[in-house]
Amino acid sequence: MKLKERLSVYINRLKKKKLKLTGYTYCAENHRGWGNRIGFTSTEVKPGLYKSKANGHLDRIPEEGDLIEAKVESGKVGQFYVTNVRRAHDPPDLWFSDLLFYGYKEEPK
């Protein structure tokens, strides 16, 4: 592993220690239908930082500290930490959120 990659992994581990999890995890693959959906809208990648945005329609609106799991291009299951949630008023189950890449499901925490 190159020095830049190791540094990125180290920075992400430090960030994980500061993040407080709620214990609730969504699997995006299970939410693909009408009125029950999670979608990713944009991604920003910088060294040591991977941000994304998501939105959807769910009975339980995600909260800060929840995780959303989704398959990524490598075939692994990525975990994304919900940092900010904005609710729409019409319809009431619509939400928008900011996400931070938390790691891969297969990785030891």
C-alpha positions as CSV (number, residue, x, y, z in Angstrom):
1,M,0.0,0.0,0.0
2,K,1.3,3.4,-1.0
3,L,2.0,6.1,1.6
4,K,-0.8,8.2,0.3
5,E,-3.3,5.3,0.7
6,R,-2.1,4.4,4.2
7,L,-2.4,8.1,5.2
8,S,-6.0,8.1,3.8
9,V,-6.9,5.0,5.8
10,Y,-5.4,6.4,9.0
11,I,-7.3,9.7,8.6
12,N,-10.6,7.8,8.0
13,R,-10.0,5.7,11.2
14,L,-9.5,8.9,13.2
15,K,-12.7,10.3,11.8
16,K,-14.6,7.1,12.7
17,K,-13.6,7.5,16.4
18,K,-15.3,10.9,16.5
19,L,-18.5,9.7,14.7
20,K,-21.3,8.5,17.0
21,L,-23.4,5.8,15.5
22,T,-27.1,5.3,16.2
23,G,-27.0,1.6,15.5
24,Y,-29.5,1.8,12.7
25,T,-28.3,0.6,9.2
26,Y,-30.2,0.8,5.9
27,C,-29.3,-1.5,3.0
28,A,-29.9,0.6,-0.1
29,E,-30.7,-2.6,-2.2
30,N,-33.7,-3.2,-0.1
31,H,-35.2,0.2,-0.8
32,R,-35.8,0.5,-4.5
33,G,-39.5,0.7,-4.9
34,W,-42.1,3.4,-5.1
35,G,-42.4,5.2,-1.7
36,N,-39.6,3.0,-0.3
37,R,-36.4,4.3,-2.0
38,I,-32.8,5.4,-1.3
39,G,-30.8,7.0,-4.1
40,F,-27.4,8.5,-4.4
41,T,-27.2,11.9,-6.2
42,S,-23.6,13.1,-6.1
43,T,-20.2,12.2,-5.0
44,E,-17.1,14.2,-4.2
45,V,-13.7,12.5,-3.8
46,K,-10.6,14.2,-2.3
47,P,-7.6,12.6,-0.7
48,G,-8.7,11.1,2.6
49,L,-12.3,12.3,2.1
50,Y,-15.2,10.8,0.3
51,K,-18.5,12.7,0.4
52,S,-21.8,11.8,-1.1
53,K,-25.4,12.9,-1.1
54,A,-28.5,10.7,-1.0
55,N,-32.3,11.2,-1.0
56,G,-35.3,9.0,-0.8
57,H,-38.7,8.1,0.5
58,L,-38.9,6.0,3.7
59,D,-41.3,5.5,6.6
60,R,-38.4,6.1,9.0
61,I,-36.4,9.1,8.0
62,P,-32.6,8.6,8.4
63,E,-31.0,10.5,11.3
64,E,-27.5,11.7,11.9
65,G,-25.4,8.7,12.9
66,D,-27.3,6.1,10.8
67,L,-25.4,4.1,8.2
68,I,-26.5,3.5,4.6
69,E,-24.9,0.4,2.9
70,A,-24.7,0.2,-0.8
71,K,-22.6,-1.7,-3.4
72,V,-19.9,0.4,-5.0
73,E,-18.0,-0.1,-8.3
74,S,-15.4,-2.4,-6.8
75,G,-18.2,-4.9,-5.9
76,K,-17.7,-4.3,-2.1
77,V,-20.4,-3.0,0.1
78,G,-19.6,0.5,1.2
79,Q,-21.0,2.1,4.4
80,F,-21.9,5.7,4.4
81,Y,-22.4,7.7,7.6
82,V,-25.4,10.1,7.6
83,T,-24.1,13.6,8.7
84,N,-27.0,15.9,7.9
85,V,-30.7,15.3,7.0
86,R,-33.2,17.7,5.5
87,R,-36.9,16.8,5.4
88,A,-39.3,17.9,2.7
89,H,-42.7,18.9,3.8
90,D,-44.5,17.7,0.7
91,P,-44.4,14.7,0.5
92,P,-43.7,14.1,4.2
93,D,-41.6,11.0,3.7
94,L,-39.1,12.7,1.3
95,W,-35.6,13.5,2.7
96,F,-32.2,14.7,1.5
97,S,-28.9,13.9,3.3
98,D,-25.2,14.4,3.3
99,L,-23.0,11.3,3.7
100,L,-19.4,10.5,4.6
101,F,-17.7,7.3,3.5
102,Y,-17.4,5.2,6.6
103,G,-15.6,2.1,5.2
104,Y,-16.4,-1.2,3.7
105,K,-18.7,-3.7,5.4
106,E,-16.0,-6.4,5.2
107,E,-13.3,-4.2,6.9
108,P,-12.7,-4.6,10.6
109,K,-13.7,-1.5,12.5
